[in-house]
Amino acid sequence: MPAVHDAARTKSIGLTFAVFSAITFGGSGPFAKALIGAGISPQQAAWLRILGAAALLVPLVLIFRGTTGLRAVRTSWRPLVLYGVTGIAGCQTLFFVAASRLPVGVAILLEFTGPVLVVGWLKFGRKVAVPKAAVLGVVIALVGLATVVEIWSGVQLDLIGLLAGLGAAACQATYFILIDQLAGVADPLVMTAAGSVVGAVVLTAVSAPWGIPWHALTDTIAIGERSAPGWVFAAWLIVVSTVVAYLAGAAAVQRLSAAIGGAVAYVEVVAASLFAWILLNETLRTNQVIGGAIVLLGAFVAQSSVGKVAPPEVPDTDDPATSIAPDTPQPAPPLTTR
């Protein structure tokens, strides 16, 4: 009985961390949109977010991982670089571009079609036999996506925003694929810190940070009917929607299977839509709500059909930063990249 009770408690704590991670990730869109509306480009907003996260995460790696973390980076530097370019820089920048031109809920919905692309890559790229349920999930998701964009009357969304959202989905799909290479080699904290460093370097070359209107961080910026200094939004993006979100996600994945962690990650879509409604007064049309639900159902079916693993055993602690044992290979992070 004690073992059963401990397992239930571990799962309960994991679910709490997973939901909290999804909610904090979901807050990134509206705050980034406020900064973009103040004159900071989507690329520059992503650069600020990723650079700030790297500045906070790298010291955590040195403190909690030490030489073990550095050795993991040296061993897996190639997939970590690709992860930084796609899963960090590409995914976040393209999501910000999409969110600046579309309702935040639609932008993140497009990004979460990533699992559909993973199934396509497995089937046609690697010629791997995929479960029929995965193919069914793809079909369901595509029907939902067609409903969101109202394909029967011509695409009703901004074309650049639509392409950026699908580009973010492709980057998210690449992230999912990289998980197989990095699982057990680089734990979530090391992976996120290294990816953030790579992402910040890459975006320095494409975002022209020297042209950032820095006064926007001290100016009062509107977000819907409210307003606050720009640095408040930047701090939220860096600390809450990136560092805290990733650490909570890392704590969650230790206590849950990848399938459960990935399923809970879809809470982020709902959270992002609610944040956008509360802060930006953005609402989705009926067909977008219906289509969104269909997309999420299809993506969930596709993802859960190809990505189930056994839940890991973890130490009984509630601290998301220190609960990851420094010398023990860890499972991959939850299936989310915001």
C-alpha positions in Angstrom: 0.0 0.0 0.0 2.7 2.6 0.8 4.2 1.9 -2.7 0.9 2.5 -4.4 0.3 5.6 -2.3 3.8 6.9 -3.3 3.2 6.2 -7.0 -0.2 8.0 -6.9 1.4 11.0 -5.1 4.2 11.1 -7.6 1.8 11.0 -10.5 -0.4 13.7 -8.9 2.7 16.0 -8.4 3.7 15.3 -12.0 0.3 16.3 -13.4 0.4 19.5 -11.3 3.8 20.4 -12.7 2.6 19.5 -16.2 -0.5 21.7 -16.1 1.4 24.5 -14.5 4.0 24.3 -17.2 1.4 24.3 -20.0 -0.3 27.4 -18.5 2.9 29.3 -18.1 4.0 28.5 -21.6 0.5 29.6 -22.8 1.1 33.1 -21.5 3.9 33.9 -23.9 1.8 34.9 -26.9 -0.2 37.9 -25.5 2.9 39.4 -23.8 5.0 39.0 -26.9 2.3 40.5 -28.9 2.2 43.6 -26.7 6.0 44.1 -27.1 5.7 43.6 -30.9 2.9 46.2 -30.9 5.3 48.6 -29.3 7.8 48.4 -32.1 9.9 45.3 -31.3 9.9 42.9 -34.1 8.9 39.2 -33.6 12.5 38.2 -34.2 13.8 40.7 -31.6 11.1 39.6 -29.1 12.2 36.0 -29.5 15.9 37.0 -29.2 15.2 38.9 -25.9 13.3 35.9 -24.5 15.8 33.3 -25.5 18.9 35.3 -24.5 17.3 36.0 -21.1 16.5 32.4 -20.6 20.0 31.3 -21.5 21.4 33.8 -19.0 19.4 32.2 -16.2 19.6 28.6 -17.3 23.3 28.3 -17.9 24.2 29.1 -14.3 21.6 26.5 -13.2 23.3 23.8 -15.3 26.7 24.7 -13.9 25.4 24.5 -10.3 23.2 21.4 -10.6 25.0 19.5 -13.4 28.6 20.6 -13.3 31.0 18.5 -15.4 28.2 16.0 -16.1 26.2 18.7 -17.9 29.2 19.9 -19.9 30.1 16.4 -20.9 26.5 15.8 -22.2 26.8 18.9 -24.3 30.1 17.8 -25.8 28.8 14.3 -26.5 25.5 15.5 -28.1 26.5 18.9 -29.6 25.2 18.2 -33.1 21.6 17.4 -32.1 21.7 20.1 -29.5 22.7 22.7 -32.1 19.8 21.5 -34.4 17.5 21.6 -31.4 18.6 25.2 -30.6 18.1 26.3 -34.3 14.7 24.6 -34.7 13.1 23.8 -31.4 14.2 27.0 -29.7 15.0 29.8 -32.2 12.8 28.7 -35.2 9.8 27.5 -33.2 9.6 30.6 -30.9 10.3 33.1 -33.6 7.8 31.7 -36.1 5.2 31.4 -33.4 5.7 35.1 -32.5 5.4 36.0 -36.2 2.2 34.1 -36.4 0.8 35.5 -33.2 1.6 39.1 -34.4 -0.6 38.5 -37.5 -3.3 36.1 -36.2 -5.3 35.6 -33.0 -2.9 34.0 -30.5 -5.2 31.0 -30.1 -5.0 30.2 -33.9 -1.3 30.7 -34.0 -0.6 28.2 -31.2 -3.2 25.9 -32.7 -1.2 25.8 -36.0 2.0 25.1 -34.1 0.5 22.2 -32.3 -0.1 20.3 -35.6 3.6 19.3 -35.2 2.7 15.7 -34.2 0.9 15.3 -37.5 4.1 16.2 -39.4 6.0 13.7 -37.2 3.7 10.9 -38.4 4.2 12.0 -42.0 8.0 12.0 -41.6 8.0 8.5 -40.0 5.8 7.1 -42.7 7.3 8.8 -45.8 10.7 9.9 -44.7 11.9 6.9 -42.7 9.5 4.4 -44.3 8.4 3.2 -40.9 5.1 1.4 -40.5 3.0 3.6 -38.3 -0.2 2.5 -36.4 -3.5 3.0 -38.2 -4.5 5.2 -35.3 -1.7 7.6 -36.1 -2.9 7.9 -39.7 -6.4 8.4 -38.5 -5.1 11.2 -36.2 -3.5 12.9 -39.2 -6.7 12.8 -41.1 -8.7 14.2 -38.2 -6.2 17.0 -37.6 -6.2 18.0 -41.3 -10.1 18.1 -41.3 -9.9 20.4 -38.2 -7.2 22.6 -39.8 -9.3 23.0 -42.9 -12.2 24.1 -40.7 -10.1 26.6 -38.8 -8.9 28.3 -42.1 -12.4 28.0 -43.7 -10.9 26.3 -46.8 -14.3 26.0 -48.4 -14.4 29.8 -48.9 -10.8 30.4 -49.5 -8.2 30.8 -46.8 -9.5 33.4 -44.3 -6.3 33.9 -42.4 -3.3 36.2 -43.0 -1.1 34.2 -45.4 2.2 35.1 -43.8 0.8 34.3 -40.4 -0.6 31.0 -41.6 2.8 30.0 -43.1 4.6 31.1 -40.0 2.3 29.0 -37.8 2.9 26.0 -40.0 6.6 26.7 -40.0 6.5 26.7 -36.2 4.7 23.3 -36.5 7.6 22.0 -38.6 10.1 23.2 -36.1 8.1 21.6 -33.3 8.0 18.3 -35.3 11.8 18.5 -35.6 12.0 18.9 -31.8 9.9 15.8 -31.3 12.2 13.8 -33.6 15.3 15.0 -31.8 13.9 13.7 -28.5 14.9 10.2 -29.6 18.5 11.2 -30.1 18.8 13.2 -26.8 16.8 11.0 -24.4 19.1 9.5 -21.8 22.0 11.7 -23.0 21.1 15.3 -22.2 18.5 15.9 -19.5 15.8 18.5 -19.9 17.7 21.2 -18.0 20.9 20.8 -20.1 19.0 20.4 -23.3 17.0 23.6 -22.7 20.1 25.7 -21.6 22.2 24.5 -24.5 19.4 25.1 -27.0 18.8 28.6 -25.6 22.5 29.5 -26.1 22.4 28.2 -29.6 19.1 30.0 -30.3 20.3 33.3 -28.9 23.5 33.1 -31.1 21.5 32.3 -34.2 18.9 35.0 -33.7 21.6 37.6 -33.1 22.5 37.2 -36.7 18.9 37.5 -38.0 17.1 39.8 -35.5 19.4 42.8 -35.6 19.2 43.3 -31.8 21.3 46.5 -32.1 18.2 48.0 -33.7 15.9 47.2 -30.8 13.9 50.2 -29.6 15.1 49.8 -26.1 12.9 52.6 -24.9 9.9 50.2 -25.3 11.1 48.4 -22.2 10.7 51.5 -20.1 7.7 52.9 -21.9 4.2 52.1 -20.8 2.8 49.6 -23.2 -0.9 48.7 -23.8 -2.1 45.1 -23.6 -5.8 45.2 -24.4 -7.4 47.6 -22.1 -4.6 47.5 -19.6 -1.0 48.8 -19.6 2.3 48.2 -17.9 6.0 49.0 -18.5 7.5 47.0 -21.3 10.1 45.4 -19.0 7.2 43.7 -17.1 6.2 41.9 -20.3 9.8 41.0 -21.1 10.4 39.6 -17.6 7.2 37.5 -17.9 8.4 36.0 -21.2 11.9 35.2 -19.8 11.2 34.2 -16.3 7.7 32.8 -16.2 7.0 31.6 -19.8 10.4 30.2 -20.4 12.6 29.4 -17.4 9.8 28.5 -14.9 7.8 26.8 -17.6 10.7 24.6 -18.7 11.7 23.7 -15.2 8.1 22.7 -14.3 8.0 20.7 -17.5 11.2 18.9 -16.5 9.8 18.1 -13.1 6.6 16.8 -14.7 8.3 14.5 -17.3 10.2 12.7 -14.5 6.9 11.7 -12.9 4.8 10.9 -16.0 5.2 9.0 -19.2 6.0 10.9 -22.4 2.5 10.1 -23.6 0.8 11.6 -20.6 3.1 14.6 -20.5 2.4 15.3 -24.2 -1.3 15.0 -23.7 -1.3 17.5 -20.8 0.8 19.9 -23.0 -2.3 20.5 -25.0 -3.7 22.5 -22.1 -1.3 25.2 -23.4 -3.6 25.8 -26.4 -6.5 26.4 -24.1 -4.4 28.5 -21.8 -3.1 30.7 -24.6 -6.6 31.3 -25.9 -7.8 32.3 -22.4 -4.8 34.6 -21.9 -5.5 36.2 -25.3 -9.2 36.6 -24.5 -8.5 38.1 -21.0 -5.6 40.3 -21.9 -6.1 41.2 -25.6 -9.9 40.8 -26.0 -9.3 38.3 -28.8 -12.0 35.8 -29.4 -12.2 32.9 -31.9 -15.1 32.4 -34.3 -17.3 29.4 -33.9 -15.7 27.5 -36.8 -12.2 28.2 -35.3 -13.3 26.8 -31.9 -14.8 23.7 -33.5 -11.9 23.2 -35.9 -9.4 23.7 -33.1 -11.0 21.0 -31.0 -10.8 18.7 -34.0 -7.2 19.6 -34.7 -6.3 18.9 -31.0 -8.1 15.6 -31.1 -6.3 14.5 -34.2 -2.9 15.7 -33.0 -3.4 13.9 -29.7 -4.4 10.6 -31.4 -1.4 10.8 -33.7 1.1 11.7 -31.0 -0.2 9.1 -28.5 0.0 6.4 -31.1 3.7 6.8 -31.8 5.2 8.1 -28.6 4.4 6.0 -25.6 7.2 5.1 -23.1 7.1 3.7 -19.6 7.1 6.2 -16.7 10.5 6.7 -15.0 11.2 6.3 -11.4 12.2 9.5 -9.7 13.2 10.8 -6.3 10.4 12.0 -4.1 10.9 15.8 -4.1 8.9 18.7 -5.3 11.6 21.0 -6.4 11.7 21.3 -10.2 15.3 22.5 -10.4 17.0 20.1 -8.0 14.9 17.0 -8.4 16.7 16.0 -11.6 19.6 13.8 -10.4 22.8 15.1 -11.9 24.3 11.7 -12.9 21.2 9.9 -14.0 20.1 9.9 -17.7 16.7 11.5 -17.9 13.7 11.2 -20.3 13.0 13.8 -22.9 11.1 17.0 -22.0 7.4 17.3 -22.5 6.2 17.7 -26.0 6.1 21.5 -26.1 8.4 24.2 -27.2 7.1 27.6 -26.3 
